[in-house]
Amino acid sequence: MNRLLQHFRTLAHANRLANHRLHSACGKLTNDEFKAARASFFPSLWATLNHILIVDWYYIAALYRERDMRRAFRSETPYDTMREIATAQVKSDQRLIDWCDAADDASLDAMTEMDRETFTQRDLARHVLMHLLTHQIHHRGQAHAMLAGTAIKAPQLDEFVMPSETHFRTDDLAALGWTENDLFGQRA
């Protein structure tokens, strides 16, 4: 199997695991704490996690070649509570995992068109996918820093792609109904 393709599959699962941990921690905050003004690019955990979600919707729609991808930007904050964001993010994360699981070499090399309102941006799917994953990591890091300023312990988010660190993710894999093979196994 193409190593790049397996790498993207692992990263899509690692993304889901990181969101699971971050959302579980944020879910312990009151809604007022979740929406409280904090120092970061976006002014709150609420705004940051909504941003991650809507940008995910946009790029995932582009990967699936959905023509209405701009619908993702109808609202900068489509969800009001952490629970609503988490529920929507689970669905979005699964769509990304499903796309990666179904992809082949041709899928990664396919031209992806992104409606930028005044023009159409075109890039290879693998570049769009890498941008999407980097965007998620970037803003999750900001959310992690904001969470560290609360009474809730910010969770570890960065050991998911090391096969030798199974012991760090046992509980998370069980909560998601996954095995190590879901992260690192070879798929046909």
Secondary structure as UniProt FT lines:
FT   HELIX           3..26
FT   TURN            27..28
FT   HELIX           31..35
FT   HELIX           45..63
FT   TURN            64..65
FT   TURN            67..68
FT   HELIX           69..73
FT   HELIX           82..102
FT   HELIX           105..109
FT   STRAND          111..115
FT   STRAND          120..124
FT   HELIX           125..148
FT   TURN            160..161
FT   HELIX           163..168
FT   HELIX           170..176
FT   HELIX           180..184
//
